[in-house]
Amino acid sequence: MNYSALLSYLAPETLVVVGALAVLLVDLTTLRGDAVAARMRWGAWLTVFTAVSAGAALFLAPAATPANYLGGMLVVNPLSQLVKGILLALTACTALVSLESKFTEHAGEYFALLLLATVGMMFLVSTENVLMIFIALELLSLCLYVMTAFNKRNVKSAEAALKYFLFGGVSAAFMLFGLSLVYGLSGELALPKIAAALAGKTTDPLTLAGVPLVFGAVALLACYIPARRVAKVDPVVSLRAE
């Protein structure tokens, strides 16, 4: 394996991870004794700088990976690069929105989780391997669970985080069960190979059970299924304490 080529493909994600660790380190060392407002401003601008740097690396990175690169675990193409650019832009906007917020004293942790959630989304759009999809989705979900509970002064924040975590855990279990059925039927982890293997088995009971489980779990995680009808609290954090 050519690790230098792999690093060139993963340069944007690598920079975001390094940025997350840098934000956390600076906040825990240099800025720990400063006011919360100053730490939030520093964290926000470091996050914006990380997003801009990753965007520049995205522009300079190779446009596409070879066919069947790493068995589909890493797929870089113009579409995935475009989506990554949008994700980085939204991350920078989120950091700027949080610039003057004072909903938490853990500024470094908040922005580190924001950047790690971005990494999860970037990997999610850059793979055709169902195992990698699950890992990226769980990285994103775990960061969002914690970020939902960040506003400790708001009871609804903790309640939403708990219910979001419960829904996420259940949906992850259903997804793994569905993926195990799909893998057992196809013997493949790459999405194109799975599609080819299941092409003649659309009426197989395992297909009829596994595929809806996977899509249902993804829909629940993405909140397409209205969880608020059951939970009565949306899994979204208000940045202001009541």
C-alpha positions in Angstrom: 0.0 0.0 0.0 1.2 3.5 -0.9 0.7 5.4 2.3 1.7 8.7 0.8 -1.1 8.4 -1.7 -3.5 7.4 1.0 -2.5 10.5 3.1 -3.0 12.7 0.1 -6.5 11.4 -0.3 -7.2 11.8 3.4 -5.5 15.2 3.8 -8.7 17.1 4.5 -9.9 14.7 7.2 -6.4 14.5 8.7 -6.3 18.3 9.0 -9.7 18.4 10.7 -8.7 15.7 13.3 -5.5 17.7 14.0 -7.5 20.9 14.3 -9.9 19.2 16.8 -6.9 18.1 18.9 -5.3 21.5 18.7 -8.5 23.3 19.8 -8.8 21.0 22.7 -5.1 21.3 23.7 -5.1 25.1 23.5 -8.2 25.4 25.5 -7.0 23.0 28.2 -3.6 24.6 28.5 -3.2 28.2 27.3 -6.8 29.5 27.7 -7.9 27.5 30.8 -7.8 30.5 33.1 -9.4 33.0 30.7 -13.1 34.0 30.6 -15.6 31.8 28.8 -16.3 34.4 26.2 -12.6 34.7 25.2 -12.3 30.9 25.1 -15.4 30.6 22.9 -14.0 33.2 20.5 -10.6 31.5 20.3 -12.2 28.1 19.8 -14.5 29.4 17.1 -11.7 31.1 15.1 -9.5 28.0 15.4 -12.4 25.9 14.1 -12.9 28.3 11.2 -9.2 28.2 10.5 -9.2 24.4 10.5 -12.2 24.3 8.2 -10.6 26.7 5.7 -7.3 24.8 5.8 -9.1 21.5 5.2 -11.0 23.2 2.3 -7.7 24.3 0.8 -6.3 20.7 1.2 -9.6 19.5 -0.5 -8.9 21.7 -3.4 -5.3 20.5 -3.7 -6.1 16.8 -3.1 -6.3 14.3 -6.0 -9.7 14.5 -7.8 -10.5 10.8 -7.6 -9.3 7.5 -6.3 -8.6 4.5 -8.6 -11.4 2.1 -9.2 -12.1 -0.3 -6.3 -9.5 1.5 -4.1 -9.1 -0.3 -0.8 -12.1 -2.4 -1.7 -14.4 0.6 -1.7 -13.5 1.8 1.8 -12.3 5.1 0.5 -14.0 6.7 -2.5 -12.9 10.2 -3.7 -14.7 11.7 -6.7 -15.9 15.2 -7.7 -19.2 14.7 -6.0 -17.8 13.6 -2.7 -15.3 16.5 -2.8 -18.2 18.9 -3.4 -20.2 17.5 -0.4 -17.1 17.7 1.8 -16.6 21.3 0.8 -20.2 22.1 1.8 -19.7 20.3 5.1 -16.6 22.3 5.9 -18.4 25.5 5.0 -21.3 24.6 7.3 -18.9 23.7 10.1 -17.2 27.2 9.8 -20.7 28.8 9.8 -21.7 26.8 12.9 -18.5 28.0 14.7 -19.2 31.6 13.8 -22.8 31.3 15.1 -21.3 30.0 18.4 -18.8 32.8 18.6 -20.5 34.9 21.3 -22.4 32.0 22.9 -22.0 31.3 26.6 -24.1 28.1 27.0 -21.1 26.0 28.2 -17.8 26.5 30.0 -16.3 23.6 28.0 -15.4 25.6 24.9 -12.5 23.4 23.7 -14.6 20.2 24.1 -17.5 21.7 22.2 -15.5 22.8 19.2 -13.5 19.6 19.2 -16.7 17.6 19.1 -18.0 19.8 16.3 -14.9 19.1 14.2 -15.0 15.3 15.0 -18.6 15.2 13.9 -17.5 16.9 10.7 -14.9 14.1 10.2 -17.6 11.5 10.6 -19.7 13.2 7.9 -16.7 13.5 5.6 -16.0 9.8 5.9 -19.7 9.0 5.5 -19.7 10.5 2.0 -16.4 9.0 1.0 -17.0 5.3 1.3 -18.9 2.5 -0.3 -18.1 0.0 2.5 -21.0 -0.7 4.8 -18.7 -1.3 7.8 -17.0 2.1 7.2 -20.4 3.7 6.8 -21.5 2.3 10.2 -18.3 3.5 11.9 -18.6 7.0 10.4 -22.3 7.2 11.3 -21.5 6.2 14.9 -18.7 8.7 15.2 -21.1 11.4 14.0 -23.9 10.2 16.3 -21.7 10.0 19.5 -20.5 13.6 18.9 -24.1 14.8 18.5 -25.3 12.9 21.6 -22.7 14.8 23.7 -23.3 18.2 22.0 -27.0 17.8 22.6 -26.4 17.7 26.3 -23.9 20.6 26.4 -26.3 23.1 27.8 -26.3 22.0 31.4 -28.4 24.9 32.6 -31.4 23.7 30.4 -33.2 20.6 31.6 -34.6 20.1 28.1 -31.1 19.7 26.8 -30.3 16.8 29.1 -33.7 15.2 28.4 -33.3 15.6 24.6 -29.8 14.1 24.8 -31.0 11.0 26.8 -33.8 10.4 24.4 -31.6 11.0 21.4 -29.1 8.5 22.8 -31.8 5.9 23.3 -33.2 6.3 19.8 -29.7 6.2 18.4 -28.7 3.1 20.3 -31.9 1.3 19.2 -31.4 2.4 15.6 -27.8 1.2 15.6 -28.8 -2.2 16.8 -31.4 -2.5 14.1 -28.9 -1.3 11.5 -26.3 -3.9 12.6 -28.9 -6.6 12.5 -30.1 -5.6 9.0 -26.5 -5.4 7.8 -25.7 -8.9 9.2 -28.7 -10.3 7.2 -27.6 -8.4 4.0 -24.0 -9.6 4.5 -25.0 -13.2 5.1 -27.1 -13.1 1.9 -24.5 -11.4 -0.3 -21.1 -12.2 1.3 -19.9 -8.6 0.4 -19.3 -5.3 2.2 -19.0 -3.0 -0.8 -22.3 -1.4 -1.9 -21.9 -2.1 -5.6 -21.1 -5.8 -5.0 -24.0 -6.1 -2.5 -26.3 -4.6 -5.2 -25.1 -7.1 -7.7 -25.4 -10.0 -5.4 -29.0 -9.1 -4.4 -30.1 -8.3 -7.9 -31.8 -11.7 -8.3 -32.9 -12.1 -4.7 -35.3 -9.3 -4.3 -38.1 -11.6 -3.0 -35.8 -13.5 -0.6 -37.1 -13.3 3.0 -33.7 -12.2 4.2 -33.6 -9.3 1.7 -37.1 -8.3 2.6 -36.1 -8.3 6.3 -32.6 -6.9 6.1 -32.9 -4.0 3.7 -35.9 -2.4 5.5 -34.1 -2.7 8.8 -31.1 -0.8 7.5 -33.1 1.9 5.8 -35.4 2.3 8.8 -32.5 2.6 11.2 -30.9 5.3 9.0 -34.2 7.1 8.7 -34.6 7.1 12.5 -31.0 8.4 13.0 -31.6 11.1 10.5 -34.9 12.0 12.2 -36.9 11.4 9.1 -39.1 9.3 11.3 -40.7 11.9 13.7 -39.2 10.8 17.0 -40.7 13.8 18.7 -44.1 12.2 18.4 -42.8 9.6 20.8 -40.2 11.6 22.8 -42.1 14.9 22.9 -38.7 16.7 22.9 -36.8 17.3 19.7 -33.1 16.1 19.9 -31.9 19.6 19.2 -30.1 21.8 21.6 -31.2 25.3 22.3 -28.0 27.4 22.8 -29.8 29.6 25.3 -30.8 28.6 28.7 -34.3 29.4 29.7 
